[in-house]
Amino acid sequence: MHIRRLEEGEQAPMDLLLLADPSEKFVADYVKRGNCWIAEVSDTAIGVYVLIGTRPETVELVNVAVREDVQGQGIGRRLVLHAIETARKDGFRTIEIGTGNSSVDQLRLYQKCGFRIVGVDIDFFVRHYDEPIYENGIQCRDMIRLNQNL
């Protein structure tokens, strides 16, 4: 697997990005504002993430997604660790991430990669998404905010 930055003018893998966030509007916005990284095997995209600078010395990792047929193989972990190292090399001092209260696998992954829970944005997904989101039999209502000092 090779992880590379999306090239200028190259189309972002929307099918992958929409696995992690069902809002085409939000995805298009943060892909435009951030740097998109793609994990590939034999020139086929199997994973993606986006980094967005939010404040001085702070970057947010958004939309970590892995193609469904290759999930459970450690690709998500490799993407998260790559993002952390990329942020560190780019001079950021803090990396942040947010995920839904119903995203139990993602919460476990992010904490295993060194992120700590720092807050909850109550009803974030209810306020910002037109349709209810369900994962693991739980309605996704709140955004769990995590960060890590680099």
N, C-alpha and C positions, 0 to 999 in steps of 0.2 A: 504494500500500500504506500502510496506517495501522497503527501499533502502539499498543495500549492495554492498560492493566492490567485484569485480570479483576475484575469487580465483586463486591462482597459478595453471597454467596448464588448467584452464577452458576456453572453447572456447567463444570468444566474440560474442555477438549477431549481426552478420554482416548485417542481414536483417534490423535491426533498425538503425545501424550506417550508412548504405548506404542511408537511408532516408534524412539524413542531409548533406551527402557528397557523390556524385556519383563516386568518385575515389577510387576503391578498393586499389590501391597502397598507396594513402595518408592515408586512414583509417587504413590499416594494419601497416603502419609506426608509426602513433601516438598511436595506441593501444599498440604496443610493447614498446614505450618510456614512456607511461603515466600510470596512474591508472584509470581503467574503473569501473564505478559504474552503477548498474542496479536497476531499479525500478521494483518490482514484485508484482503481485496479484495472490495468489494461485499458487505460483511457476511458473507463466508465466511472461516472460519479457514484460513489456509494455513501458519502457523508459530506456534511457541510457545517460550517459555523460562521458567524459574523462578529467582528469586534467593532465597537463604536466608542470613540473618545467622548466622555460625558462631561468631565470637569478636568481642571489641571491635574495631571498625574493620575487620573482615574479613567479606566476603560471598562465598558460593559461587554460581557460575552452574551450574545443573544442567539437564539435559534440554533442550538446544537441538534442536528438531525442525522439519523442513519437509516439507509434504505431498509425497509421492513424485513426483506428476505435474508439480510446479513446481520440483523440485530442479535445481541447476545454473544458476540465474538470479540468484545473488547475494543471495538472501533470507536464507540462513544468516549470511552476513557482516553484513548489515544488522541482524539480530537480535543477534549478538554485540556489534557496535559500540554498539547501543542499550543493551544490558545494561551495558557498560562505562561509558557516559555516565550512565546511571541510577544506578549505584553511586557514581560520582563526585559527582553532584548530591546524593545521599543522605548524603554525608559519610564514606563508607568510604574507607580508605586502601589496601586490598589487595583484589583480586578473584581468586578461585581457580576452577579447573575441573579436572575429571578425566574421562578418556576411556579406552577400551580400547586395548590394544596393537595390536589389529587394525583400529582406526578410523583408517586412514591419511589419508583425506580430512579428517576432523575435526582430526587433529593438524596437518596443513598449514594449515588455516583458522585455528586458534587461534594458531599461531605468527605467521602473517601479520597477525593482529590485535594482536600485541604480547605475547602470553603466552610465558613461558619455562618449560621443563621443570625441575621442582624435585625430583622424586622418583618412585619407582615403588612401588606397593603390590602386592607379589608375590602372585599367586594370588587376588586380590580376587574376581574373577568366579567362580572355582572354589569358593571358600568360601561366597559369598553367593547364588549362583543354583543352582537345582535341576537345570536343563538346561544342557548346554554351548551356548555362543554362538559362531557362526562368522561372520566377515565377511571378504570379500576372500580367501577360501580359507585363512584363518588362524584358529586357535582364540583367542578372546578370553579371556585368562587374567589378565593384569595390568592394573591401573589406572595409567595415566600421569597424574601430578599436575603441573599447570601453574599459574602465578600471574603477576600483573602488579601492580606498584605504581601507584597512581592519583595 
